[in-house]
Amino acid sequence: MTDPVPGPSRLGRKRHRTNLFESFADRGSDSEDDFEIPHVDLESDSSESDTDTRSSDSECEDSSAVGSRSRNQTDRPTNEWVEVTKETDFTFRPVYDINFTVREPLSARNIPEECKDPIDYFSLFIDDNFWGTLRRETNRYADQFLGSDEIKAWIQDHPKSRYTKWPEGGVEIKRLKQYVGLLLNMGLTHKKVPDSYWTTRKSQATPYFGSIMPVDEFNIISRMLHLNNLETEIARGQEGYDPWCKVRVMLDTVNQKSKLHYIPSQNLSIDESMIGMKNRTDFIQYMPNKRHARFGLKKFELCDSNGYVNHLEIYAGGKELDTRHDEGQAFV
């Protein structure tokens, strides 16, 4: 059995607790026919209305003692009845005053005049310092890996192994840039496994990849690619452990450059999204509501209203997060 339609007194008490300016701000109608003024009988239950008014006033006084709430920030108190007409100004003014001072124009900044092509803007975020770190740590790891006795014995028994394709002086920055360029192109042309991009079958061939580097060189770079020094890496469970230490350099670089080259507006939001993958890692999350990818790495992005990402953090689980920051401090 459904509840009966509330009478005027019940309707009045319900609306009395609602900010009128906020209630009508979203009506979105300019037509006089669509605009109806609700009838509220204030005299039918004056005693109960007065009780609710005193209760509402006491609640406002208690809440004003905490934080920076002030009744003077609105033209009228939120619990005051007003006569609603077609000429009434329904502009909503927040009770809480957020001090948001714009010191500079909201736009891109620190952009060199020679930036014209997409690769120029890409280089603003992935700069020479990043490429230098990538080359240094990749070559360091390759020396550690290939210099071990076990791998040396493997290479002797398998002289045609891909490990023999590693350049003697280490990989150069130019080659790393070409490698990253191939990765970006793989996102445009989808195939199941990386080796299939180098197939010679006419019906499936993508000759661009083979013209940049051989498949063995691509695979050996993928095997040695590193951004951190294993010798100084803090083990899990110890103080100062960073679950994303292997990609921390890239995350910090992108976040720093994102703030350097753009001034966000006041309209910001924290978006939660998923990087779809099913790799063998402890950080894989399952989110059934994500249609495009239910398994993967969960990330939080501080985004402007135009879609610009001002800050990015990857979620590593509650236990790992507590070793560095609490979840509210890290993401909110």
C-alpha positions in Angstrom: 0.0 0.0 0.0 1.5 3.3 -1.0 1.7 6.3 1.3 -1.0 9.0 0.9 -0.1 12.3 -0.6 1.3 14.5 2.1 -0.9 17.3 3.3 0.0 20.9 3.2 1.6 20.8 6.7 3.8 17.8 5.9 4.8 19.3 2.6 5.5 22.6 4.3 7.8 21.0 6.9 9.6 19.0 4.2 10.3 22.1 2.1 11.2 24.1 5.1 14.4 22.1 5.6 15.4 22.6 1.9 17.2 25.6 0.6 14.7 27.3 -1.8 17.4 28.8 -3.9 19.0 25.4 -4.5 15.6 23.6 -5.1 14.6 25.8 -8.0 18.0 26.5 -9.5 17.9 23.3 -11.5 14.4 23.7 -13.0 15.8 25.0 -16.2 12.5 26.3 -17.5 11.9 29.8 -18.9 8.2 29.2 -19.8 5.6 30.8 -17.6 3.3 27.8 -18.1 5.9 25.4 -16.8 6.8 27.5 -13.8 4.5 26.7 -10.9 4.7 28.2 -7.4 4.1 25.4 -4.9 1.2 26.2 -2.5 2.3 25.8 1.1 -0.1 26.5 4.0 2.1 27.9 6.7 -0.8 28.5 9.2 -2.2 25.0 9.2 0.5 23.7 11.5 2.2 26.7 13.0 3.3 25.0 16.2 5.1 22.2 14.5 6.6 24.6 12.0 7.9 26.8 14.9 9.4 23.7 16.6 11.2 22.7 13.4 12.3 26.3 12.9 13.9 26.4 16.4 15.5 23.0 15.8 16.9 24.2 12.4 18.2 27.4 14.0 20.0 25.5 16.8 21.5 23.1 14.2 22.8 26.0 12.2 24.3 27.6 15.3 26.1 24.4 16.2 27.5 23.9 12.8 28.6 27.5 12.5 30.9 26.9 15.5 32.9 24.3 13.4 34.7 25.5 10.3 34.2 28.8 8.6 30.5 28.8 8.1 28.8 32.2 8.2 25.3 33.4 7.7 26.4 36.7 6.3 27.6 34.9 3.1 24.0 34.8 1.8 21.5 37.5 1.3 19.0 35.6 3.3 19.3 32.8 5.9 18.7 29.4 4.4 15.8 28.8 6.8 13.8 32.0 6.0 10.6 31.8 4.0 10.3 34.1 1.0 7.5 34.9 -1.4 8.3 33.2 -4.8 7.3 35.1 -7.9 8.4 35.2 -11.5 10.8 38.0 -10.7 12.5 36.1 -7.8 16.2 35.8 -8.1 17.1 32.1 -7.6 20.9 32.5 -7.9 22.3 30.1 -5.3 25.1 31.3 -3.1 27.0 28.7 -1.1 26.9 28.8 2.6 30.6 27.8 2.8 33.0 30.4 1.4 35.8 28.6 -0.5 38.7 31.0 -0.9 39.7 30.3 -4.5 41.9 33.2 -5.7 43.0 33.2 -9.4 46.5 34.7 -9.5 47.2 33.9 -13.2 45.1 33.5 -16.3 43.7 30.0 -16.7 45.6 28.7 -19.7 48.7 26.8 -20.9 51.9 28.3 -19.7 55.7 27.9 -20.2 55.2 26.7 -23.8 58.1 27.5 -26.1 57.2 29.3 -29.3 58.8 26.6 -31.4 56.2 24.1 -30.2 54.0 23.4 -33.2 53.9 19.6 -33.9 52.5 16.9 -31.6 56.0 15.6 -31.0 57.0 19.0 -29.6 54.3 18.9 -27.0 55.1 15.3 -26.2 58.7 16.3 -25.5 57.5 19.0 -23.0 56.3 16.2 -20.7 58.8 13.4 -21.6 62.0 15.6 -21.5 65.7 14.9 -21.9 66.1 14.2 -18.2 63.6 11.4 -18.4 65.3 9.9 -21.5 68.7 10.1 -19.7 67.4 8.3 -16.7 65.8 5.6 -18.9 69.0 5.0 -20.7 71.2 4.9 -17.6 69.0 2.5 -15.6 68.3 0.3 -18.6 72.0 -0.1 -19.4 72.8 -0.6 -15.7 70.2 -3.4 -15.4 71.5 -5.0 -18.6 75.1 -5.1 -17.2 73.8 -6.7 -14.0 71.7 -9.2 -15.8 74.1 -10.2 -18.6 77.1 -10.2 -16.2 75.7 -12.9 -14.0 77.3 -16.3 -14.1 74.0 -18.0 -14.9 73.3 -15.9 -18.0 76.9 -16.1 -19.2 76.6 -19.9 -19.1 73.3 -19.7 -20.9 74.8 -17.6 -23.7 77.6 -20.0 -24.2 75.2 -22.9 -24.6 72.9 -20.9 -26.8 75.0 -18.7 -29.1 71.9 -17.6 -31.1 70.1 -16.4 -28.1 68.5 -12.9 -28.3 70.7 -11.9 -25.4 73.6 -11.7 -27.9 71.7 -8.9 -29.7 72.3 -6.5 -26.9 74.6 -3.7 -28.1 78.1 -3.8 -26.6 78.1 -0.2 -25.4 74.5 -0.2 -24.3 71.4 1.2 -25.9 71.3 4.8 -27.0 68.6 7.4 -26.4 67.7 7.5 -30.1 67.0 3.8 -30.1 64.9 4.1 -26.9 62.8 6.8 -28.6 62.2 4.6 -31.6 61.2 1.8 -29.2 58.6 4.0 -27.5 57.4 5.1 -30.9 56.7 1.5 -31.8 54.8 1.0 -28.5 52.6 3.9 -29.3 51.9 2.6 -32.8 51.0 -0.8 -31.3 48.2 1.0 -29.6 46.8 2.1 -32.9 47.2 -1.3 -34.7 46.0 -4.1 -32.4 47.5 -7.5 -32.6 47.7 -10.4 -30.1 51.4 -10.7 -29.5 54.3 -8.3 -30.2 56.1 -10.6 -32.6 53.1 -10.5 -35.0 53.9 -6.9 -35.9 57.0 -8.2 -37.7 55.2 -11.0 -39.6 56.1 -11.3 -43.3 52.7 -12.6 -44.4 51.2 -10.3 -47.0 47.7 -10.5 -45.5 48.9 -9.5 -42.0 52.2 -7.6 -42.6 52.9 -4.2 -41.0 56.2 -3.3 -42.6 56.7 -0.1 -40.7 57.8 -2.0 -37.5 60.5 -3.9 -39.3 61.8 -0.8 -41.0 62.5 0.8 -37.6 64.3 -2.1 -35.8 64.5 -6.0 -35.9 62.1 -8.0 -33.7 65.0 -9.4 -31.6 66.2 -5.9 -30.8 62.7 -4.9 -29.8 62.4 -7.9 -27.5 65.8 -7.5 -25.8 65.0 -3.8 -25.1 61.7 -4.9 -23.6 63.6 -7.4 -21.4 66.1 -4.8 -20.1 63.9 -1.7 -19.9 64.2 -0.1 -16.4 63.7 3.2 -14.7 65.0 2.4 -11.2 68.2 1.1 -9.7 67.7 -2.4 -8.1 70.7 -1.9 -5.8 69.0 1.0 -4.0 65.4 -0.3 -4.2 63.8 -0.6 -0.8 62.2 -4.1 -0.2 58.6 -4.6 0.5 57.8 -4.4 4.2 60.6 -2.1 5.1 60.2 1.6 5.9 60.1 3.8 2.9 59.0 1.1 0.5 57.3 2.5 -2.6 55.1 0.0 -4.4 55.5 1.9 -7.7 59.2 2.5 -7.4 59.8 0.9 -10.9 57.8 3.6 -12.6 58.0 6.4 -9.9 60.4 8.5 -12.1 57.8 8.5 -14.9 54.9 9.3 -12.6 56.7 12.2 -10.9 57.9 13.6 -14.2 54.4 13.6 -15.8 52.8 15.1 -12.7 55.4 17.8 -12.4 55.2 18.7 -16.1 51.4 18.7 -16.0 51.4 21.4 -13.3 54.2 23.3 -15.0 52.5 23.8 -18.3 48.9 24.4 -17.3 46.9 26.4 -14.7 43.7 24.5 -13.8 40.4 26.2 -13.3 38.2 26.1 -10.2 36.2 23.2 -11.6 38.2 20.1 -10.7 37.2 16.5 -10.1 38.8 13.3 -9.0 38.1 10.6 -11.6 38.6 6.9 -11.1 39.5 4.8 -14.1 41.1 1.4 -15.0 44.1 0.5 -17.0 43.0 -2.9 -18.4 45.4 -5.7 -17.9 45.7 -9.2 -16.5 49.4 -9.3 -15.7 50.8 -11.2 -12.7 51.0 -8.5 -10.2 49.6 -8.0 -6.7 48.1 -4.7 -7.7 45.5 -6.0 -10.2 42.0 -4.8 -9.1 38.6 -6.2 -10.1 35.9 -3.6 -10.9 32.7 -5.2 -12.3 31.1 -1.9 -13.2 33.9 -1.0 -15.7 32.6 -2.2 -19.0 35.8 -1.6 -21.0 38.1 -3.3 -18.5 37.1 -5.2 -15.4 40.6 -6.3 -14.5 43.6 -4.0 -14.3 45.3 -1.2 -12.4 43.1 1.4 -10.8 44.2 5.0 -11.1 42.9 8.3 -9.7 43.2 11.4 -11.8 42.7 15.1 -10.8 41.1 16.5 -13.9 40.0 19.9 -15.1 36.6 20.4 -16.6 38.1 20.4 -20.1 39.6 16.9 -19.5 43.2 18.0 -18.7 44.9 15.6 -16.2 46.6 17.7 -13.6 47.8 14.9 -11.3 47.8 11.1 -11.6 48.2 8.4 -8.9 48.0 4.6 -9.3 46.3 2.6 -6.6 48.4 -0.1 -5.0 45.9 -1.4 -2.4 45.1 -0.2 1.1 48.0 -2.0 2.8 50.6 -0.7 0.5 49.1 2.8 0.5 49.4 3.1 4.3 53.2 2.8 4.1 53.4 6.2 2.3 50.2 8.1 2.8 46.6 7.4 3.9 44.1 7.1 1.1 42.4 10.4 1.7 45.6 12.3 1.8 47.0 10.6 -1.3 44.0 10.9 -3.6 41.7 13.6 -2.2 
